[in-house]
Each structure stands twice: as C-alpha cells, then as structure tokens.
Amino acid sequence: MLLLGIESSCDETGVALVESHGNALPVLRSHALHSQISMHQAYGGVVPELASRDHIRRVLPLTESVMAEAGRSLGEIDVVAYTRGPGLAGALLVGAGVACALGVALGKPVLGVHHLEGHLLSPFLSADPPEFPFVALLVSGGHTQLMRVDGVGRYELLGETIDDAAGEAFDKSAKLMGLPYPGGPWLAKLAEDGNPAAFKLPRPLLHSGDLDFSFAGLKTAVLTQAKKLGDQLEANKADLAASTQAAIVEVLLKKSLAALDQTGLKRLVVAGGVGANKNLREQLNAACARRKVRVHYPELHLCTDNGAMIAMAAAMRLQSGLSQATERYAFDVRPRWPMASLTAEASLPQAA
C-alpha cells in the first residue's frame, strides 16, 4: 500500500510517500519539505495568512518532486493522508483541500491525521525504531507532554505544560535577547560558547511532585535578567543563552526520568522540534545509559514538521485497524484537537 502524506499545519510544507506491507513497519520511499522561515523572519514570527498562501504555492510542486524521486505515479497511490489538526486553521485547510481534491481526482480514499501523533510515531521512521510500550517526551512547538504509549492509539497522558511549552521558552527567550527568528536554534548555537551556571534561573515545577511543566516563569526571569544587564547584555548573551538552555533541559530531563520511574518502563522516545536540541540529547543519552534505558529519536531531518510523519502515522493507524480511509471528500479541520481524544476514538471521524 502506498500512502501520500501532506503536512501544512504551520510554516512548513511537507509531502512524503510511505509504503506499507501487511504488518511490517512502513518504509519511507521519498519526501520533500519547504520551510517558510526566511519569509516570516521579517515579522519575527509566523503570519498565518502568508503561511497559508505559501502552502498553496508549494504543495503540488513538492508532490510532483516526491513522486518523481520515488519513481511512482499518482495513479499508484492507495491513500492520501493529511494533517487535520491541530494547527493554523487556514494552513490546515490548504493541505486538507489538496488531499481531498487528489482523492477525488484519483478515486482514492483519504485520511485525516493528528499532527502530534505524527510527531509521536516519527521515531519509527528512524534506523533504530522503538518498540511498544514506552514513555514519550513530546516537545513540539507549543506542546510539551509526557505520555505512556502502549501501542498506536493507546496513549496515557502523564503530564503536560500548563502555560508556555519548552519550544516557546526557547523562542521567546531568544527574542528577548535579540536573536533572529526562529530563536530556539539560534539560542542553542549561542549557548555552546556560554557558561550554563553564569545566571541562576528558575526551574519551574521541577519539584512539584507531578509530571506537569511550566516555562512562563522562566521566560519572565530571562526578561528580568536581560533588563538588569542593560548595556552589558551583548557581552553576556552567550552566558544567558547557556543558562536558559540549562534550565529548560534540566526540567525536561528530570521530568522524563520521573516518568520512567513512575511507569517502570525502560524505553524513552523523544519527538518534536526541541528533540533535535544537541544538549538535550546528550544529557538524556547519558542519564538513560546509567539507568539502562533505551532512548529513541527521529532522524534529525524529521524532527521538524514533515509529510513523512503524517504518512507514517496514517499507515500505522490503518495497520492497527484504528482508522479507516474514506471516500467521503467533504472535510473539516481541527485547529484545536486534544491528543487524549485519540485513545477514545476507535476511528478518526471525517466530516459528513
């Protein structure tokens, strides 16, 4: 079975082709991605209308590129999968509309996929795929969550952010330091030259006794410290970046280890854009090695939003019997879509 996946939830247009045979792990055949970073940099953040218009321009050429790279034709596609939510409403509508139009033109069924489930299952595309069950640290954009994962669609939420997520803490702190958009990768790069102990910044909820997260207070502390430095900010920027990263990473690390202790599991999966952070990976790898815990990540180029994770999630849901692709081409999107609802849904509904 060939599945075409289309991702357009925010500021990256991704298209990919995944092949599935029986119960074997689906295989990525080709993928293409266009990032809108350069377009949004002038505004310091994503402009939804511009994002939607750019998805319209990119999605079909990317689809043609993916099919050519795989040496397959559109007529060979069995299912067209797309991101149904969560995300920016206008951006989601582009991917959903194109996917359903392709389905109509090809006479093939379509399937809407949860964006975060795509991230969660993206490590199964790696050279070292995990096995169920595992603890998942999902750190993607505005989401920071810890989950127990017993199988596809079998998710137990252990803890989540109650305000700013880790990715937002990276990006907002970087903006306060005058770093370019998107700030997270710039802050991480700058932190390599800084002293992580230079400034004493808070670790919110580190000792809360639960697995929830909060990073809004950290952002406020970074703002306060930047104001205190005043004209000296530039000279101390690397140290402030390193201290900020150290605070975020320590919270993610300690909460992940606590989740492993709470569940008794010996396998950790880290997915989402922040999962590409070098310092986070180094510390998680070291801590998990000491505990004889296996840790898995997506390939670096699949940490950000991409079509491969959408096609993979669709394939795994179809294999598990949790979802059925449909030839009803009327569609809706779900800009807000709690991932916890996936466990209760035997089949992801399509709009009537």
C-alpha positions, 0 to 999 in steps of 0.5 A, spaced: 500 500 500 502 506 498 500 512 502 501 520 500 502 524 506 501 532 506 503 536 512 501 544 512 499 545 519 504 551 520 510 554 516 512 548 513 510 544 507 511 537 507 509 531 502 512 524 503 510 517 500 510 511 505 509 504 503 506 499 507 506 491 507 501 487 511 504 488 518 511 490 517 513 497 519 512 502 513 518 504 509 519 511 507 520 511 499 521 519 498 519 526 501 520 533 500 519 539 505 519 547 504 520 551 510 517 558 510 522 561 515 526 566 511 519 569 509 516 570 516 523 572 519 521 579 517 515 579 522 519 575 527 514 570 527 509 566 523 503 570 519 498 565 518 495 568 512 502 568 508 503 561 511 497 559 508 498 562 501 505 559 501 502 552 502 498 553 496 504 555 492 508 549 494 504 543 495 503 540 488 510 542 486 513 538 492 508 532 490 510 532 483 518 532 486 516 526 491 513 522 486 518 523 481 524 521 486 520 515 488 519 513 481 511 512 482 505 515 479 499 518 482 495 513 479 499 508 484 497 511 490 492 507 495 491 513 500 492 520 501 493 522 508 493 529 511 494 533 517 487 535 520 489 538 526 491 541 530 494 547 527 493 554 523 486 553 521 487 556 514 494 552 513 490 546 515 485 547 510 490 548 504 493 541 505 486 538 507 483 541 500 489 538 496 488 531 499 481 531 498 481 534 491 487 528 489 482 523 492 477 525 488 481 526 482 484 519 483 478 515 486 482 514 492 480 514 499 483 519 504 485 520 511 485 525 516 491 525 521 493 528 528 499 532 527 502 530 534 501 523 533 505 524 527 510 527 531 509 521 536 510 515 531 516 519 527 521 515 531 519 509 527 521 512 521 528 512 524 534 506 523 533 504 530 525 504 531 522 503 538 518 498 540 511 498 544 510 500 550 514 506 552 514 513 555 514 519 550 517 526 551 513 530 546 516 537 545 513 540 539 512 547 538 507 549 543 506 542 546 510 539 551 507 532 554 509 526 557 505 520 555 505 512 556 504 509 549 502 502 549 501 501 542 498 506 536 492 509 539 493 507 546 496 513 549 496 515 557 497 522 558 502 523 564 503 530 564 503 536 560 505 544 560 500 548 563 502 555 560 508 556 555 511 549 552 519 548 552 519 550 544 516 557 546 521 558 552 526 557 547 523 562 542 521 567 546 527 567 550 531 568 544 527 574 542 528 577 548 535 577 547 535 579 540 536 573 536 533 572 529 527 568 528 526 562 529 530 563 536 530 556 539 536 554 534 539 560 534 539 560 542 542 553 542 548 555 537 549 561 542 549 557 548 555 552 546 560 558 547 556 560 554 557 558 561 550 554 563 551 556 571 553 564 569 545 566 571 541 562 576 534 561 573 528 558 575 526 551 574 519 551 574 515 545 577 521 541 577 519 539 584 512 539 584 511 532 585 507 531 578 509 530 571 506 537 569 511 543 566 511 550 566 516 555 562 512 562 563 516 563 569 522 562 566 521 566 560 519 572 565 526 571 569 530 571 562 526 578 561 528 580 568 535 578 567 536 581 560 533 588 563 538 588 569 544 587 564 542 593 560 548 595 556 552 589 558 547 584 555 551 583 548 557 581 552 553 576 556 548 573 551 552 567 550 552 566 558 544 567 558 543 563 552 547 557 556 543 558 562 536 558 559 538 552 555 540 549 562 534 550 565 529 548 560 533 541 559 534 540 566 526 540 567 525 536 561 530 531 563 528 530 570 521 530 568 522 524 563 526 520 568 520 521 573 516 518 568 520 512 567 520 511 574 513 512 575 511 507 569 517 502 570 518 502 563 525 502 560 524 505 553 524 513 552 522 516 545 523 523 544 519 527 538 518 534 536 522 540 534 526 541 541 528 533 540 533 535 535 536 540 541 544 537 541 544 538 549 538 535 550 540 529 547 546 528 550 544 529 557 538 524 556 543 519 552 547 519 558 542 519 564 538 513 560 545 509 559 546 509 567 539 507 568 539 502 562 534 505 558 533 505 551 532 512 548 529 513 541 529 519 536 527 521 529 532 522 524 534 529 525 531 531 518 524 529 521 524 532 527 521 538 524 514 538 521 514 533 515 509 529 510 513 523 512 510 523 519 503 524 517 504 518 512 507 514 517 502 515 522 496 514 517 499 507 515 500 505 522 493 507 524 490 503 518 495 497 520 492 497 527 485 497 524 484 504 528 482 508 522 479 507 516 480 511 509 474 514 506 471 516 500 467 521 503 471 528 500 467 533 504 472 535 510 473 539 516 479 541 520 481 541 527 485 547 529 484 545 536 484 537 537 486 534 544 491 528 543 487 524 549 481 524 544 485 519 540 485 513 545 477 514 545 476 514 538 476 507 535 476 511 528 478 518 526 471 521 524 471 525 517 466 530 516 459 528 513 
